[in-house]
Amino acid sequence: MRHEPQDVVVDGRPLVAVPAKDLESLLVMRRQLGSQTARMRALRDTLFDTVEFLEQLAEVLAGEREPAPHEPHAEPGAGHAELVAGIRQRARDLRAVTGAGRAAKDRRGRPARHT
């Protein structure tokens, strides 16, 4: 804010007076904070889901359990295909929440494949 707020009393109630421009700036910051909070919540939820999935994936890779196929009568190996699909889906979910950022190019500087 550009100016120091002034303490005033109106109808016996203590208030703070700020210039209209400063008030508008405060309202803009409040709206921005609200949208950032919503994005942070979405990111947190996506990260929790991803962590849970990675724990399950680690158990399968360590041989602690078999991948559970989505369908009860799936053919052998269907659980692995589901895990791969889960990895790709979570990568898309994370990209959607965080934006492409550094993931937009692979390590060799070429555009990354998005499947």
Phi and psi restraints in degrees (range 20) as a CNS / XPLOR table:
assign (resid 1 and name C) (resid 2 and name N)
       (resid 2 and name CA) (resid 2 and name C) 1.0 -81.7 20.0 2
assign (resid 2 and name N) (resid 2 and name CA)
       (resid 2 and name C) (resid 3 and name N) 1.0 -34.0 20.0 2
assign (resid 2 and name C) (resid 3 and name N)
       (resid 3 and name CA) (resid 3 and name C) 1.0 -120.3 20.0 2
assign (resid 3 and name N) (resid 3 and name CA)
       (resid 3 and name C) (resid 4 and name N) 1.0 156.8 20.0 2
assign (resid 3 and name C) (resid 4 and name N)
       (resid 4 and name CA) (resid 4 and name C) 1.0 -74.3 20.0 2
assign (resid 4 and name N) (resid 4 and name CA)
       (resid 4 and name C) (resid 5 and name N) 1.0 135.7 20.0 2
assign (resid 4 and name C) (resid 5 and name N)
       (resid 5 and name CA) (resid 5 and name C) 1.0 -67.5 20.0 2
assign (resid 5 and name N) (resid 5 and name CA)
       (resid 5 and name C) (resid 6 and name N) 1.0 151.9 20.0 2
assign (resid 5 and name C) (resid 6 and name N)
       (resid 6 and name CA) (resid 6 and name C) 1.0 -109.3 20.0 2
assign (resid 6 and name N) (resid 6 and name CA)
       (resid 6 and name C) (resid 7 and name N) 1.0 134.2 20.0 2
assign (resid 6 and name C) (resid 7 and name N)
       (resid 7 and name CA) (resid 7 and name C) 1.0 -79.2 20.0 2
assign (resid 7 and name N) (resid 7 and name CA)
       (resid 7 and name C) (resid 8 and name N) 1.0 130.2 20.0 2
assign (resid 7 and name C) (resid 8 and name N)
       (resid 8 and name CA) (resid 8 and name C) 1.0 -134.7 20.0 2
assign (resid 8 and name N) (resid 8 and name CA)
       (resid 8 and name C) (resid 9 and name N) 1.0 160.4 20.0 2
assign (resid 8 and name C) (resid 9 and name N)
       (resid 9 and name CA) (resid 9 and name C) 1.0 -121.6 20.0 2
assign (resid 9 and name N) (resid 9 and name CA)
       (resid 9 and name C) (resid 10 and name N) 1.0 123.7 20.0 2
assign (resid 9 and name C) (resid 10 and name N)
       (resid 10 and name CA) (resid 10 and name C) 1.0 -124.6 20.0 2
assign (resid 10 and name N) (resid 10 and name CA)
       (resid 10 and name C) (resid 11 and name N) 1.0 122.2 20.0 2
assign (resid 10 and name C) (resid 11 and name N)
       (resid 11 and name CA) (resid 11 and name C) 1.0 52.6 20.0 2
assign (resid 11 and name N) (resid 11 and name CA)
       (resid 11 and name C) (resid 12 and name N) 1.0 38.0 20.0 2
assign (resid 11 and name C) (resid 12 and name N)
       (resid 12 and name CA) (resid 12 and name C) 1.0 79.8 20.0 2
assign (resid 12 and name N) (resid 12 and name CA)
       (resid 12 and name C) (resid 13 and name N) 1.0 1.2 20.0 2
assign (resid 12 and name C) (resid 13 and name N)
       (resid 13 and name CA) (resid 13 and name C) 1.0 -104.1 20.0 2
assign (resid 13 and name N) (resid 13 and name CA)
       (resid 13 and name C) (resid 14 and name N) 1.0 128.9 20.0 2
assign (resid 13 and name C) (resid 14 and name N)
       (resid 14 and name CA) (resid 14 and name C) 1.0 -73.6 20.0 2
assign (resid 14 and name N) (resid 14 and name CA)
       (resid 14 and name C) (resid 15 and name N) 1.0 131.3 20.0 2
assign (resid 14 and name C) (resid 15 and name N)
       (resid 15 and name CA) (resid 15 and name C) 1.0 -132.9 20.0 2
assign (resid 15 and name N) (resid 15 and name CA)
       (resid 15 and name C) (resid 16 and name N) 1.0 171.0 20.0 2
assign (resid 15 and name C) (resid 16 and name N)
       (resid 16 and name CA) (resid 16 and name C) 1.0 -120.0 20.0 2
assign (resid 16 and name N) (resid 16 and name CA)
       (resid 16 and name C) (resid 17 and name N) 1.0 128.4 20.0 2
assign (resid 16 and name C) (resid 17 and name N)
       (resid 17 and name CA) (resid 17 and name C) 1.0 -102.6 20.0 2
assign (resid 17 and name N) (resid 17 and name CA)
       (resid 17 and name C) (resid 18 and name N) 1.0 129.7 20.0 2
assign (resid 17 and name C) (resid 18 and name N)
       (resid 18 and name CA) (resid 18 and name C) 1.0 -129.1 20.0 2
assign (resid 18 and name N) (resid 18 and name CA)
       (resid 18 and name C) (resid 19 and name N) 1.0 152.9 20.0 2
assign (resid 18 and name C) (resid 19 and name N)
       (resid 19 and name CA) (resid 19 and name C) 1.0 -61.6 20.0 2
assign (resid 19 and name N) (resid 19 and name CA)
       (resid 19 and name C) (resid 20 and name N) 1.0 153.3 20.0 2
assign (resid 19 and name C) (resid 20 and name N)
       (resid 20 and name CA) (resid 20 and name C) 1.0 -57.7 20.0 2
assign (resid 20 and name N) (resid 20 and name CA)
       (resid 20 and name C) (resid 21 and name N) 1.0 -41.0 20.0 2
assign (resid 20 and name C) (resid 21 and name N)
       (resid 21 and name CA) (resid 21 and name C) 1.0 -60.7 20.0 2
assign (resid 21 and name N) (resid 21 and name CA)
       (resid 21 and name C) (resid 22 and name N) 1.0 -42.5 20.0 2
assign (resid 21 and name C) (resid 22 and name N)
       (resid 22 and name CA) (resid 22 and name C) 1.0 -65.5 20.0 2
assign (resid 22 and name N) (resid 22 and name CA)
       (resid 22 and name C) (resid 23 and name N) 1.0 -39.3 20.0 2
assign (resid 22 and name C) (resid 23 and name N)
       (resid 23 and name CA) (resid 23 and name C) 1.0 -62.5 20.0 2
assign (resid 23 and name N) (resid 23 and name CA)
       (resid 23 and name C) (resid 24 and name N) 1.0 -43.5 20.0 2
assign (resid 23 and name C) (resid 24 and name N)
       (resid 24 and name CA) (resid 24 and name C) 1.0 -62.1 20.0 2
assign (resid 24 and name N) (resid 24 and name CA)
       (resid 24 and name C) (resid 25 and name N) 1.0 -40.6 20.0 2
assign (resid 24 and name C) (resid 25 and name N)
       (resid 25 and name CA) (resid 25 and name C) 1.0 -62.2 20.0 2
assign (resid 25 and name N) (resid 25 and name CA)
       (resid 25 and name C) (resid 26 and name N) 1.0 -41.8 20.0 2
assign (resid 25 and name C) (resid 26 and name N)
       (resid 26 and name CA) (resid 26 and name C) 1.0 -63.6 20.0 2
assign (resid 26 and name N) (resid 26 and name CA)
       (resid 26 and name C) (resid 27 and name N) 1.0 -40.3 20.0 2
assign (resid 26 and name C) (resid 27 and name N)
       (resid 27 and name CA) (resid 27 and name C) 1.0 -66.4 20.0 2
assign (resid 27 and name N) (resid 27 and name CA)
       (resid 27 and name C) (resid 28 and name N) 1.0 -38.8 20.0 2
assign (resid 27 and name C) (resid 28 and name N)
       (resid 28 and name CA) (resid 28 and name C) 1.0 -63.4 20.0 2
assign (resid 28 and name N) (resid 28 and name CA)
       (resid 28 and name C) (resid 29 and name N) 1.0 -45.1 20.0 2
assign (resid 28 and name C) (resid 29 and name N)
       (resid 29 and name CA) (resid 29 and name C) 1.0 -61.4 20.0 2
assign (resid 29 and name N) (resid 29 and name CA)
       (resid 29 and name C) (resid 30 and name N) 1.0 -38.3 20.0 2
assign (resid 29 and name C) (resid 30 and name N)
       (resid 30 and name CA) (resid 30 and name C) 1.0 -63.6 20.0 2
assign (resid 30 and name N) (resid 30 and name CA)
       (resid 30 and name C) (resid 31 and name N) 1.0 -42.9 20.0 2
assign (resid 30 and name C) (resid 31 and name N)
       (resid 31 and name CA) (resid 31 and name C) 1.0 -64.3 20.0 2
assign (resid 31 and name N) (resid 31 and name CA)
       (resid 31 and name C) (resid 32 and name N) 1.0 -42.0 20.0 2
assign (resid 31 and name C) (resid 32 and name N)
       (resid 32 and name CA) (resid 32 and name C) 1.0 -62.9 20.0 2
assign (resid 32 and name N) (resid 32 and name CA)
       (resid 32 and name C) (resid 33 and name N) 1.0 -41.1 20.0 2
assign (resid 32 and name C) (resid 33 and name N)
       (resid 33 and name CA) (resid 33 and name C) 1.0 -63.4 20.0 2
assign (resid 33 and name N) (resid 33 and name CA)
       (resid 33 and name C) (resid 34 and name N) 1.0 -38.5 20.0 2
assign (resid 33 and name C) (resid 34 and name N)
       (resid 34 and name CA) (resid 34 and name C) 1.0 -62.7 20.0 2
assign (resid 34 and name N) (resid 34 and name CA)
       (resid 34 and name C) (resid 35 and name N) 1.0 -44.1 20.0 2
assign (resid 34 and name C) (resid 35 and name N)
       (resid 35 and name CA) (resid 35 and name C) 1.0 -69.5 20.0 2
assign (resid 35 and name N) (resid 35 and name CA)
       (resid 35 and name C) (resid 36 and name N) 1.0 -35.7 20.0 2
assign (resid 35 and name C) (resid 36 and name N)
       (resid 36 and name CA) (resid 36 and name C) 1.0 -66.8 20.0 2
assign (resid 36 and name N) (resid 36 and name CA)
       (resid 36 and name C) (resid 37 and name N) 1.0 -36.9 20.0 2
assign (resid 36 and name C) (resid 37 and name N)
       (resid 37 and name CA) (resid 37 and name C) 1.0 -63.1 20.0 2
assign (resid 37 and name N) (resid 37 and name CA)
       (resid 37 and name C) (resid 38 and name N) 1.0 -42.3 20.0 2
assign (resid 37 and name C) (resid 38 and name N)
       (resid 38 and name CA) (resid 38 and name C) 1.0 -63.4 20.0 2
assign (resid 38 and name N) (resid 38 and name CA)
       (resid 38 and name C) (resid 39 and name N) 1.0 -42.1 20.0 2
assign (resid 38 and name C) (resid 39 and name N)
       (resid 39 and name CA) (resid 39 and name C) 1.0 -64.5 20.0 2
assign (resid 39 and name N) (resid 39 and name CA)
       (resid 39 and name C) (resid 40 and name N) 1.0 -39.5 20.0 2
assign (resid 39 and name C) (resid 40 and name N)
       (resid 40 and name CA) (resid 40 and name C) 1.0 -64.6 20.0 2
assign (resid 40 and name N) (resid 40 and name CA)
       (resid 40 and name C) (resid 41 and name N) 1.0 -39.7 20.0 2
assign (resid 40 and name C) (resid 41 and name N)
       (resid 41 and name CA) (resid 41 and name C) 1.0 -62.3 20.0 2
assign (resid 41 and name N) (resid 41 and name CA)
       (resid 41 and name C) (resid 42 and name N) 1.0 -44.2 20.0 2
assign (resid 41 and name C) (resid 42 and name N)
       (resid 42 and name CA) (resid 42 and name C) 1.0 -63.3 20.0 2
assign (resid 42 and name N) (resid 42 and name CA)
       (resid 42 and name C) (resid 43 and name N) 1.0 -41.1 20.0 2
assign (resid 42 and name C) (resid 43 and name N)
       (resid 43 and name CA) (resid 43 and name C) 1.0 -63.8 20.0 2
assign (resid 43 and name N) (resid 43 and name CA)
       (resid 43 and name C) (resid 44 and name N) 1.0 -44.6 20.0 2
assign (resid 43 and name C) (resid 44 and name N)
       (resid 44 and name CA) (resid 44 and name C) 1.0 -59.2 20.0 2
assign (resid 44 and name N) (resid 44 and name CA)
       (resid 44 and name C) (resid 45 and name N) 1.0 -47.3 20.0 2
assign (resid 44 and name C) (resid 45 and name N)
       (resid 45 and name CA) (resid 45 and name C) 1.0 -61.9 20.0 2
assign (resid 45 and name N) (resid 45 and name CA)
       (resid 45 and name C) (resid 46 and name N) 1.0 -41.7 20.0 2
assign (resid 45 and name C) (resid 46 and name N)
       (resid 46 and name CA) (resid 46 and name C) 1.0 -66.5 20.0 2
assign (resid 46 and name N) (resid 46 and name CA)
       (resid 46 and name C) (resid 47 and name N) 1.0 -39.5 20.0 2
assign (resid 46 and name C) (resid 47 and name N)
       (resid 47 and name CA) (resid 47 and name C) 1.0 -65.9 20.0 2
assign (resid 47 and name N) (resid 47 and name CA)
       (resid 47 and name C) (resid 48 and name N) 1.0 -41.9 20.0 2
assign (resid 47 and name C) (resid 48 and name N)
       (resid 48 and name CA) (resid 48 and name C) 1.0 -60.1 20.0 2
assign (resid 48 and name N) (resid 48 and name CA)
       (resid 48 and name C) (resid 49 and name N) 1.0 -43.7 20.0 2
assign (resid 48 and name C) (resid 49 and name N)
       (resid 49 and name CA) (resid 49 and name C) 1.0 -62.7 20.0 2
assign (resid 49 and name N) (resid 49 and name CA)
       (resid 49 and name C) (resid 50 and name N) 1.0 -41.9 20.0 2
assign (resid 49 and name C) (resid 50 and name N)
       (resid 50 and name CA) (resid 50 and name C) 1.0 -66.5 20.0 2
assign (resid 50 and name N) (resid 50 and name CA)
       (resid 50 and name C) (resid 51 and name N) 1.0 -41.6 20.0 2
assign (resid 50 and name C) (resid 51 and name N)
       (resid 51 and name CA) (resid 51 and name C) 1.0 -62.2 20.0 2
assign (resid 51 and name N) (resid 51 and name CA)
       (resid 51 and name C) (resid 52 and name N) 1.0 -44.4 20.0 2
assign (resid 51 and name C) (resid 52 and name N)
       (resid 52 and name CA) (resid 52 and name C) 1.0 -60.6 20.0 2
assign (resid 52 and name N) (resid 52 and name CA)
       (resid 52 and name C) (resid 53 and name N) 1.0 -43.6 20.0 2
assign (resid 52 and name C) (resid 53 and name N)
       (resid 53 and name CA) (resid 53 and name C) 1.0 -64.1 20.0 2
assign (resid 53 and name N) (resid 53 and name CA)
       (resid 53 and name C) (resid 54 and name N) 1.0 -43.2 20.0 2
assign (resid 53 and name C) (resid 54 and name N)
       (resid 54 and name CA) (resid 54 and name C) 1.0 -62.8 20.0 2
assign (resid 54 and name N) (resid 54 and name CA)
       (resid 54 and name C) (resid 55 and name N) 1.0 -35.7 20.0 2
assign (resid 54 and name C) (resid 55 and name N)
       (resid 55 and name CA) (resid 55 and name C) 1.0 -64.0 20.0 2
assign (resid 55 and name N) (resid 55 and name CA)
       (resid 55 and name C) (resid 56 and name N) 1.0 -42.7 20.0 2
assign (resid 55 and name C) (resid 56 and name N)
       (resid 56 and name CA) (resid 56 and name C) 1.0 -64.6 20.0 2
assign (resid 56 and name N) (resid 56 and name CA)
       (resid 56 and name C) (resid 57 and name N) 1.0 -42.6 20.0 2
assign (resid 56 and name C) (resid 57 and name N)
       (resid 57 and name CA) (resid 57 and name C) 1.0 -62.4 20.0 2
assign (resid 57 and name N) (resid 57 and name CA)
       (resid 57 and name C) (resid 58 and name N) 1.0 -41.6 20.0 2
assign (resid 57 and name C) (resid 58 and name N)
       (resid 58 and name CA) (resid 58 and name C) 1.0 -62.4 20.0 2
assign (resid 58 and name N) (resid 58 and name CA)
       (resid 58 and name C) (resid 59 and name N) 1.0 -39.4 20.0 2
assign (resid 58 and name C) (resid 59 and name N)
       (resid 59 and name CA) (resid 59 and name C) 1.0 -62.5 20.0 2
assign (resid 59 and name N) (resid 59 and name CA)
       (resid 59 and name C) (resid 60 and name N) 1.0 -42.1 20.0 2
assign (resid 59 and name C) (resid 60 and name N)
       (resid 60 and name CA) (resid 60 and name C) 1.0 -66.5 20.0 2
assign (resid 60 and name N) (resid 60 and name CA)
       (resid 60 and name C) (resid 61 and name N) 1.0 -46.4 20.0 2
assign (resid 60 and name C) (resid 61 and name N)
       (resid 61 and name CA) (resid 61 and name C) 1.0 -65.3 20.0 2
assign (resid 61 and name N) (resid 61 and name CA)
       (resid 61 and name C) (resid 62 and name N) 1.0 -30.7 20.0 2
assign (resid 61 and name C) (resid 62 and name N)
       (resid 62 and name CA) (resid 62 and name C) 1.0 -81.0 20.0 2
assign (resid 62 and name N) (resid 62 and name CA)
       (resid 62 and name C) (resid 63 and name N) 1.0 -5.5 20.0 2
assign (resid 62 and name C) (resid 63 and name N)
       (resid 63 and name CA) (resid 63 and name C) 1.0 79.7 20.0 2
assign (resid 63 and name N) (resid 63 and name CA)
       (resid 63 and name C) (resid 64 and name N) 1.0 13.3 20.0 2
assign (resid 63 and name C) (resid 64 and name N)
       (resid 64 and name CA) (resid 64 and name C) 1.0 -75.5 20.0 2
assign (resid 64 and name N) (resid 64 and name CA)
       (resid 64 and name C) (resid 65 and name N) 1.0 -21.9 20.0 2
assign (resid 64 and name C) (resid 65 and name N)
       (resid 65 and name CA) (resid 65 and name C) 1.0 -159.6 20.0 2
assign (resid 65 and name N) (resid 65 and name CA)
       (resid 65 and name C) (resid 66 and name N) 1.0 161.2 20.0 2
assign (resid 65 and name C) (resid 66 and name N)
       (resid 66 and name CA) (resid 66 and name C) 1.0 -86.6 20.0 2
assign (resid 66 and name N) (resid 66 and name CA)
       (resid 66 and name C) (resid 67 and name N) 1.0 147.3 20.0 2
assign (resid 66 and name C) (resid 67 and name N)
       (resid 67 and name CA) (resid 67 and name C) 1.0 -65.2 20.0 2
assign (resid 67 and name N) (resid 67 and name CA)
       (resid 67 and name C) (resid 68 and name N) 1.0 137.6 20.0 2
assign (resid 67 and name C) (resid 68 and name N)
       (resid 68 and name CA) (resid 68 and name C) 1.0 -92.5 20.0 2
assign (resid 68 and name N) (resid 68 and name CA)
       (resid 68 and name C) (resid 69 and name N) 1.0 112.9 20.0 2
assign (resid 68 and name C) (resid 69 and name N)
       (resid 69 and name CA) (resid 69 and name C) 1.0 -65.8 20.0 2
assign (resid 69 and name N) (resid 69 and name CA)
       (resid 69 and name C) (resid 70 and name N) 1.0 149.5 20.0 2
assign (resid 69 and name C) (resid 70 and name N)
       (resid 70 and name CA) (resid 70 and name C) 1.0 -66.1 20.0 2
assign (resid 70 and name N) (resid 70 and name CA)
       (resid 70 and name C) (resid 71 and name N) 1.0 -37.4 20.0 2
assign (resid 70 and name C) (resid 71 and name N)
       (resid 71 and name CA) (resid 71 and name C) 1.0 -101.1 20.0 2
assign (resid 71 and name N) (resid 71 and name CA)
       (resid 71 and name C) (resid 72 and name N) 1.0 139.9 20.0 2
assign (resid 71 and name C) (resid 72 and name N)
       (resid 72 and name CA) (resid 72 and name C) 1.0 -63.5 20.0 2
assign (resid 72 and name N) (resid 72 and name CA)
       (resid 72 and name C) (resid 73 and name N) 1.0 -28.0 20.0 2
assign (resid 72 and name C) (resid 73 and name N)
       (resid 73 and name CA) (resid 73 and name C) 1.0 -109.1 20.0 2
assign (resid 73 and name N) (resid 73 and name CA)
       (resid 73 and name C) (resid 74 and name N) 1.0 33.8 20.0 2
assign (resid 73 and name C) (resid 74 and name N)
       (resid 74 and name CA) (resid 74 and name C) 1.0 -72.7 20.0 2
assign (resid 74 and name N) (resid 74 and name CA)
       (resid 74 and name C) (resid 75 and name N) 1.0 152.8 20.0 2
assign (resid 74 and name C) (resid 75 and name N)
       (resid 75 and name CA) (resid 75 and name C) 1.0 -76.6 20.0 2
assign (resid 75 and name N) (resid 75 and name CA)
       (resid 75 and name C) (resid 76 and name N) 1.0 162.0 20.0 2
assign (resid 75 and name C) (resid 76 and name N)
       (resid 76 and name CA) (resid 76 and name C) 1.0 -56.5 20.0 2
assign (resid 76 and name N) (resid 76 and name CA)
       (resid 76 and name C) (resid 77 and name N) 1.0 141.2 20.0 2
assign (resid 76 and name C) (resid 77 and name N)
       (resid 77 and name CA) (resid 77 and name C) 1.0 87.3 20.0 2
assign (resid 77 and name N) (resid 77 and name CA)
       (resid 77 and name C) (resid 78 and name N) 1.0 -7.7 20.0 2
assign (resid 77 and name C) (resid 78 and name N)
       (resid 78 and name CA) (resid 78 and name C) 1.0 -64.6 20.0 2
assign (resid 78 and name N) (resid 78 and name CA)
       (resid 78 and name C) (resid 79 and name N) 1.0 -31.1 20.0 2
assign (resid 78 and name C) (resid 79 and name N)
       (resid 79 and name CA) (resid 79 and name C) 1.0 -64.3 20.0 2
assign (resid 79 and name N) (resid 79 and name CA)
       (resid 79 and name C) (resid 80 and name N) 1.0 -37.4 20.0 2
assign (resid 79 and name C) (resid 80 and name N)
       (resid 80 and name CA) (resid 80 and name C) 1.0 -67.4 20.0 2
assign (resid 80 and name N) (resid 80 and name CA)
       (resid 80 and name C) (resid 81 and name N) 1.0 -40.2 20.0 2
assign (resid 80 and name C) (resid 81 and name N)
       (resid 81 and name CA) (resid 81 and name C) 1.0 -62.6 20.0 2
assign (resid 81 and name N) (resid 81 and name CA)
       (resid 81 and name C) (resid 82 and name N) 1.0 -37.6 20.0 2
assign (resid 81 and name C) (resid 82 and name N)
       (resid 82 and name CA) (resid 82 and name C) 1.0 -66.6 20.0 2
assign (resid 82 and name N) (resid 82 and name CA)
       (resid 82 and name C) (resid 83 and name N) 1.0 -39.0 20.0 2
assign (resid 82 and name C) (resid 83 and name N)
       (resid 83 and name CA) (resid 83 and name C) 1.0 -62.6 20.0 2
assign (resid 83 and name N) (resid 83 and name CA)
       (resid 83 and name C) (resid 84 and name N) 1.0 -43.5 20.0 2
assign (resid 83 and name C) (resid 84 and name N)
       (resid 84 and name CA) (resid 84 and name C) 1.0 -62.5 20.0 2
assign (resid 84 and name N) (resid 84 and name CA)
       (resid 84 and name C) (resid 85 and name N) 1.0 -43.7 20.0 2
assign (resid 84 and name C) (resid 85 and name N)
       (resid 85 and name CA) (resid 85 and name C) 1.0 -62.5 20.0 2
assign (resid 85 and name N) (resid 85 and name CA)
       (resid 85 and name C) (resid 86 and name N) 1.0 -36.8 20.0 2
assign (resid 85 and name C) (resid 86 and name N)
       (resid 86 and name CA) (resid 86 and name C) 1.0 -65.3 20.0 2
assign (resid 86 and name N) (resid 86 and name CA)
       (resid 86 and name C) (resid 87 and name N) 1.0 -39.2 20.0 2
assign (resid 86 and name C) (resid 87 and name N)
       (resid 87 and name CA) (resid 87 and name C) 1.0 -61.7 20.0 2
assign (resid 87 and name N) (resid 87 and name CA)
       (resid 87 and name C) (resid 88 and name N) 1.0 -48.2 20.0 2
assign (resid 87 and name C) (resid 88 and name N)
       (resid 88 and name CA) (resid 88 and name C) 1.0 -63.9 20.0 2
assign (resid 88 and name N) (resid 88 and name CA)
       (resid 88 and name C) (resid 89 and name N) 1.0 -40.0 20.0 2
assign (resid 88 and name C) (resid 89 and name N)
       (resid 89 and name CA) (resid 89 and name C) 1.0 -64.4 20.0 2
assign (resid 89 and name N) (resid 89 and name CA)
       (resid 89 and name C) (resid 90 and name N) 1.0 -42.9 20.0 2
assign (resid 89 and name C) (resid 90 and name N)
       (resid 90 and name CA) (resid 90 and name C) 1.0 -67.7 20.0 2
assign (resid 90 and name N) (resid 90 and name CA)
       (resid 90 and name C) (resid 91 and name N) 1.0 -34.4 20.0 2
assign (resid 90 and name C) (resid 91 and name N)
       (resid 91 and name CA) (resid 91 and name C) 1.0 -62.1 20.0 2
assign (resid 91 and name N) (resid 91 and name CA)
       (resid 91 and name C) (resid 92 and name N) 1.0 -42.7 20.0 2
assign (resid 91 and name C) (resid 92 and name N)
       (resid 92 and name CA) (resid 92 and name C) 1.0 -64.2 20.0 2
assign (resid 92 and name N) (resid 92 and name CA)
       (resid 92 and name C) (resid 93 and name N) 1.0 -41.7 20.0 2
assign (resid 92 and name C) (resid 93 and name N)
       (resid 93 and name CA) (resid 93 and name C) 1.0 -60.8 20.0 2
assign (resid 93 and name N) (resid 93 and name CA)
       (resid 93 and name C) (resid 94 and name N) 1.0 -45.1 20.0 2
assign (resid 93 and name C) (resid 94 and name N)
       (resid 94 and name CA) (resid 94 and name C) 1.0 -65.0 20.0 2
assign (resid 94 and name N) (resid 94 and name CA)
       (resid 94 and name C) (resid 95 and name N) 1.0 -41.5 20.0 2
assign (resid 94 and name C) (resid 95 and name N)
       (resid 95 and name CA) (resid 95 and name C) 1.0 -62.0 20.0 2
assign (resid 95 and name N) (resid 95 and name CA)
       (resid 95 and name C) (resid 96 and name N) 1.0 -38.8 20.0 2
assign (resid 95 and name C) (resid 96 and name N)
       (resid 96 and name CA) (resid 96 and name C) 1.0 -64.9 20.0 2
assign (resid 96 and name N) (resid 96 and name CA)
       (resid 96 and name C) (resid 97 and name N) 1.0 -36.1 20.0 2
assign (resid 96 and name C) (resid 97 and name N)
       (resid 97 and name CA) (resid 97 and name C) 1.0 -81.1 20.0 2
assign (resid 97 and name N) (resid 97 and name CA)
       (resid 97 and name C) (resid 98 and name N) 1.0 -39.7 20.0 2
assign (resid 97 and name C) (resid 98 and name N)
       (resid 98 and name CA) (resid 98 and name C) 1.0 -95.0 20.0 2
assign (resid 98 and name N) (resid 98 and name CA)
       (resid 98 and name C) (resid 99 and name N) 1.0 -15.3 20.0 2
assign (resid 98 and name C) (resid 99 and name N)
       (resid 99 and name CA) (resid 99 and name C) 1.0 86.9 20.0 2
assign (resid 99 and name N) (resid 99 and name CA)
       (resid 99 and name C) (resid 100 and name N) 1.0 163.6 20.0 2
assign (resid 99 and name C) (resid 100 and name N)
       (resid 100 and name CA) (resid 100 and name C) 1.0 -64.6 20.0 2
assign (resid 100 and name N) (resid 100 and name CA)
       (resid 100 and name C) (resid 101 and name N) 1.0 -46.8 20.0 2
assign (resid 100 and name C) (resid 101 and name N)
       (resid 101 and name CA) (resid 101 and name C) 1.0 50.0 20.0 2
assign (resid 101 and name N) (resid 101 and name CA)
       (resid 101 and name C) (resid 102 and name N) 1.0 -130.7 20.0 2
assign (resid 101 and name C) (resid 102 and name N)
       (resid 102 and name CA) (resid 102 and name C) 1.0 -71.3 20.0 2
assign (resid 102 and name N) (resid 102 and name CA)
       (resid 102 and name C) (resid 103 and name N) 1.0 -18.2 20.0 2
assign (resid 102 and name C) (resid 103 and name N)
       (resid 103 and name CA) (resid 103 and name C) 1.0 -72.8 20.0 2
assign (resid 103 and name N) (resid 103 and name CA)
       (resid 103 and name C) (resid 104 and name N) 1.0 -9.3 20.0 2
assign (resid 103 and name C) (resid 104 and name N)
       (resid 104 and name CA) (resid 104 and name C) 1.0 -68.3 20.0 2
assign (resid 104 and name N) (resid 104 and name CA)
       (resid 104 and name C) (resid 105 and name N) 1.0 -22.2 20.0 2
assign (resid 104 and name C) (resid 105 and name N)
       (resid 105 and name CA) (resid 105 and name C) 1.0 -126.3 20.0 2
assign (resid 105 and name N) (resid 105 and name CA)
       (resid 105 and name C) (resid 106 and name N) 1.0 143.3 20.0 2
assign (resid 105 and name C) (resid 106 and name N)
       (resid 106 and name CA) (resid 106 and name C) 1.0 -81.1 20.0 2
assign (resid 106 and name N) (resid 106 and name CA)
       (resid 106 and name C) (resid 107 and name N) 1.0 -176.5 20.0 2
assign (resid 106 and name C) (resid 107 and name N)
       (resid 107 and name CA) (resid 107 and name C) 1.0 -64.9 20.0 2
assign (resid 107 and name N) (resid 107 and name CA)
       (resid 107 and name C) (resid 108 and name N) 1.0 -22.4 20.0 2
assign (resid 107 and name C) (resid 108 and name N)
       (resid 108 and name CA) (resid 108 and name C) 1.0 -92.4 20.0 2
assign (resid 108 and name N) (resid 108 and name CA)
       (resid 108 and name C) (resid 109 and name N) 1.0 5.5 20.0 2
assign (resid 108 and name C) (resid 109 and name N)
       (resid 109 and name CA) (resid 109 and name C) 1.0 87.7 20.0 2
assign (resid 109 and name N) (resid 109 and name CA)
       (resid 109 and name C) (resid 110 and name N) 1.0 3.2 20.0 2
assign (resid 109 and name C) (resid 110 and name N)
       (resid 110 and name CA) (resid 110 and name C) 1.0 -91.9 20.0 2
assign (resid 110 and name N) (resid 110 and name CA)
       (resid 110 and name C) (resid 111 and name N) 1.0 154.5 20.0 2
assign (resid 110 and name C) (resid 111 and name N)
       (resid 111 and name CA) (resid 111 and name C) 1.0 -57.9 20.0 2
assign (resid 111 and name N) (resid 111 and name CA)
       (resid 111 and name C) (resid 112 and name N) 1.0 137.5 20.0 2
assign (resid 111 and name C) (resid 112 and name N)
       (resid 112 and name CA) (resid 112 and name C) 1.0 -73.8 20.0 2
assign (resid 112 and name N) (resid 112 and name CA)
       (resid 112 and name C) (resid 113 and name N) 1.0 149.2 20.0 2
assign (resid 112 and name C) (resid 113 and name N)
       (resid 113 and name CA) (resid 113 and name C) 1.0 -79.5 20.0 2
assign (resid 113 and name N) (resid 113 and name CA)
       (resid 113 and name C) (resid 114 and name N) 1.0 134.2 20.0 2
assign (resid 113 and name C) (resid 114 and name N)
       (resid 114 and name CA) (resid 114 and name C) 1.0 -114.9 20.0 2
assign (resid 114 and name N) (resid 114 and name CA)
       (resid 114 and name C) (resid 115 and name N) 1.0 114.7 20.0 2
